[in-house]
Amino acid sequence: MGSWLRNMKYLLMAVVIFLAACGDNEFSKMSDKELRQRDYQCKMMANPSTAEIQVCNNIRRECERRAADGHYAC
């Protein structure tokens, strides 16, 4: 019974992570102007923290996603 419960716990965690990754994020709801400004700020940062690097990566991905849809916001 213990290993079955442990496997179910891991399966549940994987499903939650998958669903969170597939949903809309704050950047997909951002206006083009704000996204462009945030992208520019990221490019101008001299020594970004680890958290800032992750945010900037997410902003860059959203710019690339919009560009792939033919909408060049950044």
Backbone as numpy.savetxt, mean C-alpha at the origin, in Angstrom:
# Nx Ny Nz CAx CAy CAz Cx Cy Cz
-6.18 -32.80 18.08 -7.00 -31.61 18.08 -6.14 -30.35 18.08
-4.99 -30.38 18.76 -4.14 -29.21 18.87 -3.56 -28.77 17.53
-3.08 -29.72 16.72 -2.49 -29.34 15.43 -3.57 -28.83 14.48
-4.78 -29.39 14.56 -5.88 -28.91 13.71 -6.20 -27.47 14.03
-6.26 -27.14 15.31 -6.56 -25.78 15.75 -5.45 -24.82 15.32
-4.21 -25.26 15.44 -3.08 -24.43 15.03 -3.13 -24.17 13.53
-3.43 -25.19 12.74 -3.54 -25.01 11.29 -4.66 -24.05 10.93
-5.77 -24.14 11.63 -6.89 -23.23 11.37 -6.52 -21.79 11.71
-5.72 -21.62 12.76 -5.27 -20.29 13.16 -4.42 -19.68 12.04
-3.51 -20.46 11.48 -2.66 -19.96 10.40 -3.47 -19.67 9.14
-4.43 -20.51 8.87 -5.29 -20.29 7.71 -6.09 -19.01 7.86
-6.63 -18.78 9.04 -7.39 -17.56 9.31 -6.51 -16.32 9.16
-5.29 -16.38 9.68 -4.38 -15.24 9.55 -4.07 -14.97 8.09
-3.85 -16.01 7.30 -3.55 -15.84 5.88 -4.73 -15.21 5.15
-5.93 -15.63 5.47 -7.13 -15.07 4.82 -7.29 -13.59 5.18
-7.08 -13.25 6.44 -7.20 -11.85 6.86 -6.17 -10.99 6.14
-4.94 -11.45 6.06 -3.89 -10.69 5.37 -4.23 -10.55 3.89
-4.70 -11.61 3.27 -5.06 -11.56 1.86 -6.18 -10.56 1.62
-7.21 -10.58 2.44 -8.33 -9.67 2.26 -7.92 -8.22 2.51
-7.04 -8.00 3.46 -6.58 -6.64 3.73 -5.77 -6.11 2.55
-5.00 -6.96 1.91 -4.17 -6.53 0.78 -5.01 -6.25 -0.46
-6.15 -6.88 -0.58 -6.98 -6.72 -1.77 -7.91 -5.52 -1.70
-8.14 -5.00 -0.53 -9.10 -3.91 -0.38 -8.53 -2.58 -0.83
-9.43 -1.59 -0.90 -8.99 -0.24 -1.22 -8.09 0.25 -0.10
-7.13 1.07 -0.46 -6.28 1.65 0.56 -6.47 3.16 0.55
-5.86 3.84 1.50 -6.05 5.28 1.60 -5.52 6.00 0.36
-4.56 5.44 -0.31 -3.98 6.11 -1.47 -4.87 6.01 -2.70
-5.65 4.95 -2.80 -6.54 4.82 -3.95 -7.68 5.83 -3.88
-7.97 6.32 -2.68 -9.03 7.31 -2.50 -8.51 8.74 -2.58
-7.19 8.90 -2.65 -6.56 10.21 -2.65 -6.74 10.90 -4.00
-6.91 12.21 -3.99 -7.03 12.96 -5.24 -5.69 12.95 -5.97
-5.74 13.20 -7.27 -4.50 13.24 -8.07 -3.55 14.31 -7.54
-4.11 15.46 -7.20 -3.28 16.57 -6.72 -2.55 16.19 -5.44
-3.27 15.60 -4.48 -2.65 15.22 -3.22 -1.63 14.10 -3.43
-1.95 13.13 -4.28 -1.02 12.04 -4.56 0.26 12.58 -5.19
0.11 13.50 -6.12 1.26 14.11 -6.79 2.13 14.86 -5.78
1.49 15.61 -4.85 2.22 16.35 -3.83 2.98 15.41 -2.90
2.31 14.34 -2.48 2.96 13.37 -1.59 4.11 12.67 -2.29
3.95 12.36 -3.57 5.02 11.72 -4.34 6.22 12.66 -4.42
5.97 13.93 -4.65 7.05 14.92 -4.73 7.77 15.02 -3.38
7.01 15.06 -2.28 7.62 15.13 -0.95 8.51 13.92 -0.70
8.06 12.76 -1.15 8.87 11.55 -0.98 10.19 11.66 -1.74
10.11 12.18 -2.94 11.32 12.30 -3.76 12.31 13.30 -3.18
11.82 14.28 -2.41 12.67 15.33 -1.87 13.22 15.01 -0.48
12.77 13.92 0.14 13.24 13.56 1.48 14.72 13.20 1.45
15.46 13.76 2.38 16.90 13.48 2.44 17.19 12.17 3.18
16.64 12.01 4.35 16.90 10.82 5.17 15.59 10.27 5.72
14.80 9.61 4.88 13.50 9.11 5.37 13.67 7.96 6.36
12.74 7.91 7.30 12.72 6.79 8.26 12.19 5.55 7.56
12.26 4.44 8.24 11.76 3.18 7.67 10.26 3.29 7.37
9.51 3.90 8.28 8.07 4.07 8.07 7.79 4.98 6.87
8.56 6.05 6.74 8.38 6.97 5.61 8.72 6.27 4.29
9.72 5.43 4.29 10.08 4.68 3.08 8.92 3.78 2.67
8.29 3.12 3.63 7.15 2.25 3.32 5.98 3.05 2.76
5.69 4.20 3.37 4.61 5.06 2.87 4.93 5.52 1.45
6.16 5.92 1.22 6.56 6.37 -0.12 6.47 5.24 -1.14
6.81 4.03 -0.74 6.66 2.89 -1.64 5.20 2.67 -2.00
4.31 2.83 -1.02 2.88 2.69 -1.29 2.37 3.79 -2.22
2.86 5.00 -2.03 2.48 6.11 -2.91 2.97 5.84 -4.32
4.21 5.37 -4.46 4.77 5.07 -5.78 3.95 3.97 -6.46
3.56 2.95 -5.71 2.73 1.87 -6.28 1.39 2.40 -6.77
0.80 3.31 -6.01 -0.49 3.89 -6.44 -0.30 4.73 -7.70
0.79 5.47 -7.79 1.09 6.23 -9.02 1.23 5.27 -10.20
1.93 4.17 -9.99 2.12 3.19 -11.06 0.81 2.50 -11.43
-0.04 2.23 -10.43 -1.34 1.61 -10.70 -2.21 2.52 -11.56
-2.21 3.81 -11.22 -3.00 4.76 -12.01 -2.42 4.91 -13.41
-1.10 4.91 -13.52 -0.47 5.01 -14.84 -0.82 3.80 -15.70
-0.87 2.62 -15.11 -1.22 1.41 -15.85 -2.65 1.48 -16.38
-3.49 2.24 -15.67 -4.87 2.45 -16.11 -4.99 3.59 -17.11
-3.83 4.19 -17.49 -3.83 5.29 -18.45 -4.07 6.64 -17.82
-3.94 6.71 -16.51 -4.20 7.95 -15.77 -2.89 8.36 -15.10
-2.17 9.29 -15.69 -0.84 9.67 -15.21 -0.96 10.81 -14.20
-1.08 10.47 -12.94 -1.26 11.46 -11.88 0.07 11.98 -11.35
1.10 11.16 -11.39 2.39 11.53 -10.80 3.45 11.69 -11.88
